Amino acid sequence: MGLDNVAVHWPRTGRFYDPVAPAEFVDFGELADAPTVAAPTAALAGYIAKTGSVRATAYTELVDLLLGLDGVLYATEAAAEDEDPVIDPDGCAWIAGGLERFVDGHRPYGESVTFDTVGAVLRAALTDGRLAEQQLRWLDSRLDSLRDESGAAPQWSFSRSELGVLAGFYRRCADRGFAVYADS
């Protein structure tokens, strides 16, 4: 069992959130059917088009690192506050924006997104910022915490286009006023 992020209507009516019809994401299917699209990107786009949701388990560590919080896709902050693990439309916009900036910043490093390239993109983004030294120490600490007991890095294997589709899901939710229910 994993984590699914399901697009739902916002705000909740009654006791439950109503899922958004997959028809709201049908255009993601066009990307899935394109012949030049990488298989993982096509699989994610096709899943979104058919279900109006994302199987988010594979992306949780990466999104948490990129956004600097823990449990972002699990909606843990919302769970404590609202008793429902829901990412509201503003939260979806925040997630989409972070992913979009990362995908754009990763362009010089190529299509393949790995643990090492993620670190390089984040270092480049923090180097010119205010409090760069402090933020870089924080980043090194976060990156070290993701390594296993033997010091091996996570075996992330994403493509920029796949993360672009992931960002597109959250952007669609934000733009159309949908929320995302974290179903685990």
ZAMAR-29925 format. One record per residue (C-alpha): chain; x, y, z; residue number from 1; residue in three letters. Coordinates in Angstrom, 3 decimals, decimal comma. Each point is the difference from the previous one (the first is absolute). Layout:
ZAMAR-29925
<unit:A&u:X&v:Y&w:Z&pos:NUM&code:Ala>
...
END
This chain:
ZAMAR-29925
<unit:A&u:0,000&v:0,000&w:0,000&pos:1&code:Met>
<unit:A&u:1,258&v:3,460&w:-0,805&pos:2&code:Gly>
<unit:A&u:-1,014&v:3,588&w:-0,109&pos:3&code:Leu>
<unit:A&u:-2,432&v:1,302&w:-2,578&pos:4&code:Asp>
<unit:A&u:-0,635&v:3,716&w:-0,449&pos:5&code:Asn>
<unit:A&u:-3,589&v:0,234&w:-1,253&pos:6&code:Val>
<unit:A&u:-1,467&v:3,177&w:-1,476&pos:7&code:Ala>
<unit:A&u:-3,154&v:0,919&w:1,931&pos:8&code:Val>
<unit:A&u:-2,490&v:2,842&w:-0,062&pos:9&code:His>
<unit:A&u:0,742&v:2,841&w:2,381&pos:10&code:Trp>
<unit:A&u:-1,420&v:0,752&w:2,447&pos:11&code:Pro>
<unit:A&u:-1,482&v:-3,187&w:1,364&pos:12&code:Arg>
<unit:A&u:-3,751&v:-0,333&w:-0,122&pos:13&code:Thr>
<unit:A&u:-1,460&v:-2,174&w:2,698&pos:14&code:Gly>
<unit:A&u:2,218&v:-2,563&w:1,699&pos:15&code:Arg>
<unit:A&u:2,103&v:-1,028&w:-2,967&pos:16&code:Phe>
<unit:A&u:1,999&v:1,493&w:-2,829&pos:17&code:Tyr>
<unit:A&u:-1,380&v:-0,673&w:-3,467&pos:18&code:Asp>
<unit:A&u:2,660&v:-1,204&w:-2,448&pos:19&code:Pro>
<unit:A&u:0,489&v:2,082&w:-3,115&pos:20&code:Val>
<unit:A&u:-1,053&v:-1,757&w:-3,195&pos:21&code:Ala>
<unit:A&u:3,005&v:-1,285&w:-1,957&pos:22&code:Pro>
<unit:A&u:-1,375&v:1,955&w:-2,988&pos:23&code:Ala>
<unit:A&u:1,581&v:3,086&w:1,593&pos:24&code:Glu>
<unit:A&u:3,386&v:-1,590&w:-0,747&pos:25&code:Phe>
<unit:A&u:-0,766&v:-1,669&w:-3,329&pos:26&code:Val>
<unit:A&u:2,551&v:2,131&w:-1,870&pos:27&code:Asp>
<unit:A&u:2,775&v:-1,695&w:1,993&pos:28&code:Phe>
<unit:A&u:-0,864&v:-3,093&w:-2,072&pos:29&code:Gly>
<unit:A&u:1,189&v:1,749&w:-3,169&pos:30&code:Glu>
<unit:A&u:3,457&v:0,251&w:1,519&pos:31&code:Leu>
<unit:A&u:-0,143&v:-3,652&w:1,030&pos:32&code:Ala>
<unit:A&u:-0,708&v:-1,004&w:-3,604&pos:33&code:Asp>
<unit:A&u:2,766&v:2,088&w:-1,578&pos:34&code:Ala>
<unit:A&u:2,629&v:-2,270&w:-1,578&pos:35&code:Pro>
<unit:A&u:3,050&v:1,979&w:1,158&pos:36&code:Thr>
<unit:A&u:-0,945&v:0,136&w:3,687&pos:37&code:Val>
<unit:A&u:2,072&v:-2,035&w:2,448&pos:38&code:Ala>
<unit:A&u:-1,793&v:-3,004&w:1,465&pos:39&code:Ala>
<unit:A&u:-0,152&v:1,258&w:3,635&pos:40&code:Pro>
<unit:A&u:-1,343&v:3,365&w:-1,166&pos:41&code:Thr>
<unit:A&u:-2,615&v:-1,685&w:-2,181&pos:42&code:Ala>
<unit:A&u:-1,001&v:-2,349&w:2,825&pos:43&code:Ala>
<unit:A&u:-0,503&v:2,883&w:2,446&pos:44&code:Leu>
<unit:A&u:-1,903&v:2,111&w:-2,535&pos:45&code:Ala>
<unit:A&u:-2,194&v:-2,963&w:-0,942&pos:46&code:Gly>
<unit:A&u:-0,773&v:-0,788&w:3,624&pos:47&code:Tyr>
<unit:A&u:-0,969&v:3,603&w:0,698&pos:48&code:Ile>
<unit:A&u:-2,221&v:0,067&w:-3,107&pos:49&code:Ala>
<unit:A&u:-1,814&v:-3,191&w:1,035&pos:50&code:Lys>
<unit:A&u:-0,362&v:0,602&w:3,730&pos:51&code:Thr>
<unit:A&u:0,415&v:3,695&w:0,818&pos:52&code:Gly>
<unit:A&u:2,638&v:-1,010&w:2,533&pos:53&code:Ser>
<unit:A&u:3,725&v:-0,634&w:0,439&pos:54&code:Val>
<unit:A&u:1,686&v:-2,986&w:1,599&pos:55&code:Arg>
<unit:A&u:2,182&v:2,255&w:2,124&pos:56&code:Ala>
<unit:A&u:2,084&v:-2,441&w:2,040&pos:57&code:Thr>
<unit:A&u:3,013&v:0,129&w:-2,331&pos:58&code:Ala>
<unit:A&u:0,116&v:3,793&w:0,113&pos:59&code:Tyr>
<unit:A&u:-0,346&v:0,675&w:3,737&pos:60&code:Thr>
<unit:A&u:3,707&v:0,210&w:0,925&pos:61&code:Glu>
<unit:A&u:0,814&v:2,153&w:-2,994&pos:62&code:Leu>
<unit:A&u:-2,909&v:2,411&w:0,526&pos:63&code:Val>
<unit:A&u:0,782&v:0,271&w:3,712&pos:64&code:Asp>
<unit:A&u:3,622&v:0,853&w:-0,828&pos:65&code:Leu>
<unit:A&u:-0,913&v:2,518&w:-2,697&pos:66&code:Leu>
<unit:A&u:-2,546&v:1,782&w:2,176&pos:67&code:Leu>
<unit:A&u:1,919&v:-0,256&w:3,271&pos:68&code:Gly>
<unit:A&u:-2,731&v:-1,686&w:2,061&pos:69&code:Leu>
<unit:A&u:-0,905&v:-3,542&w:0,993&pos:70&code:Asp>
<unit:A&u:-3,177&v:-1,769&w:-1,061&pos:71&code:Gly>
<unit:A&u:-1,049&v:2,541&w:-2,626&pos:72&code:Val>
<unit:A&u:-1,837&v:-2,477&w:-2,244&pos:73&code:Leu>
<unit:A&u:-1,433&v:-1,740&w:3,070&pos:74&code:Tyr>
<unit:A&u:-1,552&v:3,362&w:0,983&pos:75&code:Ala>
<unit:A&u:1,199&v:-0,514&w:3,570&pos:76&code:Thr>
<unit:A&u:-0,393&v:3,668&w:0,947&pos:77&code:Glu>
<unit:A&u:-3,561&v:-0,025&w:-1,257&pos:78&code:Ala>
<unit:A&u:-0,684&v:-3,251&w:1,817&pos:79&code:Ala>
<unit:A&u:0,956&v:1,526&w:3,343&pos:80&code:Ala>
<unit:A&u:-1,939&v:3,170&w:-0,703&pos:81&code:Glu>
<unit:A&u:-3,134&v:-1,298&w:-1,727&pos:82&code:Asp>
<unit:A&u:-0,007&v:-3,685&w:0,938&pos:83&code:Glu>
<unit:A&u:-0,070&v:-0,695&w:-3,745&pos:84&code:Asp>
<unit:A&u:3,166&v:-0,566&w:-2,020&pos:85&code:Pro>
<unit:A&u:-0,844&v:2,571&w:-2,685&pos:86&code:Val>
<unit:A&u:2,144&v:2,412&w:-1,980&pos:87&code:Ile>
<unit:A&u:-2,126&v:3,060&w:-0,772&pos:88&code:Asp>
<unit:A&u:0,215&v:1,815&w:-3,364&pos:89&code:Pro>
<unit:A&u:2,561&v:2,494&w:1,370&pos:90&code:Asp>
<unit:A&u:2,135&v:-2,913&w:1,204&pos:91&code:Gly>
<unit:A&u:-0,298&v:-1,588&w:-3,442&pos:92&code:Cys>
<unit:A&u:1,240&v:3,269&w:-1,543&pos:93&code:Ala>
<unit:A&u:2,950&v:0,017&w:2,405&pos:94&code:Trp>
<unit:A&u:0,930&v:-3,603&w:-0,853&pos:95&code:Ile>
<unit:A&u:-0,394&v:0,642&w:-3,735&pos:96&code:Ala>
<unit:A&u:2,122&v:3,155&w:0,198&pos:97&code:Gly>
<unit:A&u:2,809&v:-1,780&w:1,827&pos:98&code:Gly>
<unit:A&u:0,001&v:-2,870&w:-2,480&pos:99&code:Leu>
<unit:A&u:-0,166&v:2,365&w:-2,978&pos:100&code:Glu>
<unit:A&u:2,975&v:2,018&w:1,261&pos:101&code:Arg>
<unit:A&u:1,950&v:-3,205&w:0,577&pos:102&code:Phe>
<unit:A&u:-0,785&v:-1,400&w:-3,459&pos:103&code:Val>
<unit:A&u:1,083&v:3,282&w:-1,566&pos:104&code:Asp>
<unit:A&u:3,158&v:0,168&w:2,150&pos:105&code:Gly>
<unit:A&u:0,887&v:-3,580&w:-0,937&pos:106&code:His>
<unit:A&u:0,099&v:0,775&w:-3,740&pos:107&code:Arg>
<unit:A&u:3,821&v:0,509&w:-0,096&pos:108&code:Pro>
<unit:A&u:0,474&v:-3,406&w:1,664&pos:109&code:Tyr>
<unit:A&u:-1,929&v:-1,944&w:-2,634&pos:110&code:Gly>
<unit:A&u:-3,123&v:-2,125&w:-0,022&pos:111&code:Glu>
<unit:A&u:1,020&v:-2,580&w:2,612&pos:112&code:Ser>
<unit:A&u:-0,738&v:1,046&w:3,595&pos:113&code:Val>
<unit:A&u:2,160&v:-1,757&w:2,580&pos:114&code:Thr>
<unit:A&u:0,934&v:0,609&w:3,613&pos:115&code:Phe>
<unit:A&u:3,223&v:1,675&w:-1,131&pos:116&code:Asp>
<unit:A&u:-1,667&v:2,304&w:-2,528&pos:117&code:Thr>
<unit:A&u:-2,671&v:0,975&w:2,536&pos:118&code:Val>
<unit:A&u:2,756&v:1,028&w:2,404&pos:119&code:Gly>
<unit:A&u:1,745&v:1,986&w:-2,733&pos:120&code:Ala>
<unit:A&u:-3,184&v:1,861&w:-0,991&pos:121&code:Val>
<unit:A&u:-0,835&v:0,835&w:3,607&pos:122&code:Leu>
<unit:A&u:3,560&v:1,143&w:0,730&pos:123&code:Arg>
<unit:A&u:-0,064&v:2,260&w:-3,061&pos:124&code:Ala>
<unit:A&u:-3,334&v:1,477&w:1,107&pos:125&code:Ala>
<unit:A&u:1,228&v:0,685&w:3,542&pos:126&code:Leu>
<unit:A&u:3,477&v:1,306&w:-0,788&pos:127&code:Thr>
<unit:A&u:-1,081&v:3,515&w:-0,947&pos:128&code:Asp>
<unit:A&u:-2,723&v:0,331&w:2,628&pos:129&code:Gly>
<unit:A&u:-0,066&v:1,815&w:3,276&pos:130&code:Arg>
<unit:A&u:1,481&v:-2,104&w:2,776&pos:131&code:Leu>
<unit:A&u:1,521&v:-2,293&w:-2,618&pos:132&code:Ala>
<unit:A&u:2,517&v:-1,580&w:2,367&pos:133&code:Glu>
<unit:A&u:-2,683&v:-0,931&w:2,539&pos:134&code:Gln>
<unit:A&u:-2,328&v:-1,338&w:-2,695&pos:135&code:Gln>
<unit:A&u:2,762&v:-2,055&w:-1,587&pos:136&code:Leu>
<unit:A&u:0,795&v:-1,579&w:3,389&pos:137&code:Arg>
<unit:A&u:-3,710&v:-0,806&w:0,382&pos:138&code:Trp>
<unit:A&u:-0,027&v:-1,538&w:-3,507&pos:139&code:Leu>
<unit:A&u:3,065&v:-2,142&w:0,734&pos:140&code:Asp>
<unit:A&u:-1,667&v:-1,195&w:3,194&pos:141&code:Ser>
<unit:A&u:-3,211&v:-0,891&w:-1,881&pos:142&code:Arg>
<unit:A&u:1,918&v:-1,809&w:-2,724&pos:143&code:Leu>
<unit:A&u:2,015&v:-1,960&w:2,592&pos:144&code:Asp>
<unit:A&u:-3,193&v:-1,005&w:1,811&pos:145&code:Ser>
<unit:A&u:-1,288&v:-1,623&w:-3,199&pos:146&code:Leu>
<unit:A&u:3,008&v:-2,308&w:-0,259&pos:147&code:Arg>
<unit:A&u:-0,276&v:-3,513&w:1,422&pos:148&code:Asp>
<unit:A&u:2,135&v:-1,432&w:2,823&pos:149&code:Glu>
<unit:A&u:2,869&v:-0,765&w:-2,372&pos:150&code:Ser>
<unit:A&u:-0,057&v:3,517&w:-1,453&pos:151&code:Gly>
<unit:A&u:-1,591&v:-0,971&w:-3,306&pos:152&code:Ala>
<unit:A&u:-2,234&v:2,571&w:-1,637&pos:153&code:Ala>
<unit:A&u:-3,636&v:-0,722&w:-0,919&pos:154&code:Pro>
<unit:A&u:-0,297&v:-1,602&w:-3,421&pos:155&code:Gln>
<unit:A&u:-2,241&v:2,681&w:-1,476&pos:156&code:Trp>
<unit:A&u:-0,654&v:-0,378&w:-3,667&pos:157&code:Ser>
<unit:A&u:-2,368&v:2,636&w:-1,326&pos:158&code:Phe>
<unit:A&u:-0,082&v:2,005&w:-3,167&pos:159&code:Ser>
<unit:A&u:-0,540&v:3,744&w:-0,216&pos:160&code:Arg>
<unit:A&u:-3,063&v:-0,633&w:-2,158&pos:161&code:Ser>
<unit:A&u:-1,467&v:-2,368&w:2,609&pos:162&code:Glu>
<unit:A&u:0,418&v:2,634&w:2,706&pos:163&code:Leu>
<unit:A&u:-1,486&v:2,542&w:-2,401&pos:164&code:Gly>
<unit:A&u:-3,122&v:-2,172&w:-0,269&pos:165&code:Val>
<unit:A&u:-0,095&v:-0,320&w:3,794&pos:166&code:Leu>
<unit:A&u:0,190&v:3,795&w:0,282&pos:167&code:Ala>
<unit:A&u:-2,740&v:0,242&w:-2,631&pos:168&code:Gly>
<unit:A&u:-2,351&v:-2,096&w:2,132&pos:169&code:Phe>
<unit:A&u:0,358&v:2,317&w:2,994&pos:170&code:Tyr>
<unit:A&u:-0,161&v:3,090&w:-2,239&pos:171&code:Arg>
<unit:A&u:-3,259&v:-1,254&w:-1,529&pos:172&code:Arg>
<unit:A&u:-1,431&v:-0,525&w:3,472&pos:173&code:Cys>
<unit:A&u:1,053&v:3,502&w:1,081&pos:174&code:Ala>
<unit:A&u:-1,263&v:1,704&w:-3,144&pos:175&code:Asp>
<unit:A&u:-3,400&v:-1,671&w:0,114&pos:176&code:Arg>
<unit:A&u:-0,473&v:0,314&w:3,751&pos:177&code:Gly>
<unit:A&u:0,355&v:-3,699&w:0,799&pos:178&code:Phe>
<unit:A&u:1,604&v:-1,395&w:3,107&pos:179&code:Ala>
<unit:A&u:2,017&v:-3,201&w:0,303&pos:180&code:Val>
<unit:A&u:-0,948&v:-2,715&w:2,466&pos:181&code:Tyr>
<unit:A&u:2,952&v:-2,058&w:1,254&pos:182&code:Ala>
<unit:A&u:-1,309&v:-3,556&w:0,031&pos:183&code:Asp>
<unit:A&u:2,407&v:-2,468&w:1,583&pos:184&code:Ser>
END
